[in-house]
Amino acid sequence: FGASPNATEDGLWQGESGPNNPCPQGYRLPTLNELNTLVSAEGITNFTTAASSSLAFSVSGSQHYANIGLVSVGVSSSYWSSTVSGSQASFRVLNSSTTYPFSYLRGHGYSVRCIKD
């Protein structure tokens, strides 16, 4: 994601033509609002309903920014959005009891779910 407040770095994952777009051609990372809308439309309330939804979210855990290895595999997942704010970026957390939006440091390795542009 880069480091804010450098505006050129804030756009690294923005849209299909973003220079570091992690998605295949024709796809992009959703904004937090788009991700929230998808979760709501699918009736996702926790990682069980997330996995059984048509989005088939997995419980992949994450890579901690301090390079301590994978954490929370099978326990929770976080999915990046393209929404940034200062040194943080927004994502959606899925765990056994709930799902919620959150923002945190950009250095974490979270999953991505691409949407068709």
N, C-alpha and C positions, 0 to 999 in steps of 0.2 A: 504493500500500500504506500510506502514512502513515509516521510516524516513531515507533518505539518509544521509550520504554516506555509511550506513551499507548495504553492497552488499547482505547479506542474506535476508534482508527485501525487497530489490528491486525485488526479484524473487517471491514474494508471489502470484501474479496472473499470473505468466509467465507459459503458457502452461497448458495442461490438467492435469499434475501431480503437479501443484503448490499447496502448502499446504492450501491456502485460495481461490482457484479457485471458483468463484461464479456461475460457469456454471455446468450443469448436466454432468454426465460421457459421454465422447466422444466429448465434446465441450470445447471451451476455449474463452477467450477474444481476439479479434483481435488486432493486432498492429495498430498504427495510419495509417501506409501506407495501410494496408488491409482495414481498415474502410473507408479511403478516396477513395480507389478503388471501394468499394461497393457503396458508395454514388454516385460516378461518373457514374458507370455502370447502376445504376437505374435512372439516370437523376434527382436526387434530388437537388432542388434549394432553398427550403424553407420548413417550417413544413407542408404545405399543400401537396406538392409533396412527402414529406417523409411519410406522413400518407397513401397516396394512392398507394405507391410503394409496391412491394412484400415484402419488409422488414417491412412495417406497423409500422414505428416509431410513438410513441405517444408524446404528448406535456405535459410531466409529471412534468415539473419544476425540482427543486432540493432541497436538504437539505443543508443549509448553515453550514459551519464548526463551526461557533460560536454558534450553536444550537439555532438559532433564529426562527426555524421552516421552513416550506416549503416556497419556493419563486418561483415566475414565473410560477406557475401552469397555463396551458392554454396559456402561453405567449411564453415560450421557453423551450427547453430541451437540456441537455448535455449528451453525451454517452461516457463513459470511454473507453479508449484503454488500452493495456498492456504496452505501451511505457512510460518509466520513464526517467527523467532527473533531477538529483539533488533532491531537495525537492519537485519537481513538477511532475505531470503526464499529459499526453496528452489526449485530448478528442475532440469530434466533437460537435459543437453547432448548433442547429436548431432553427430558429425563423421565424417570419412572412415574412421577406424579403430576408433572405439569410441562408447559412450554411457555416461554416468555422471551421478549426482546431484551437485548442488553448491549452495552457498548464497553469496549475495553481496548487495551493496547494492541496495535496492529501487528506486533511481532509473533503473535500466537498462530499456530497452524491449525486452522479449522477447516471443515469440509466446505464444499461449494455445491450449489444446485443451480445449474444454468437454466435460463428460460429462453424460448425462441423470441427473437426480436420482431 
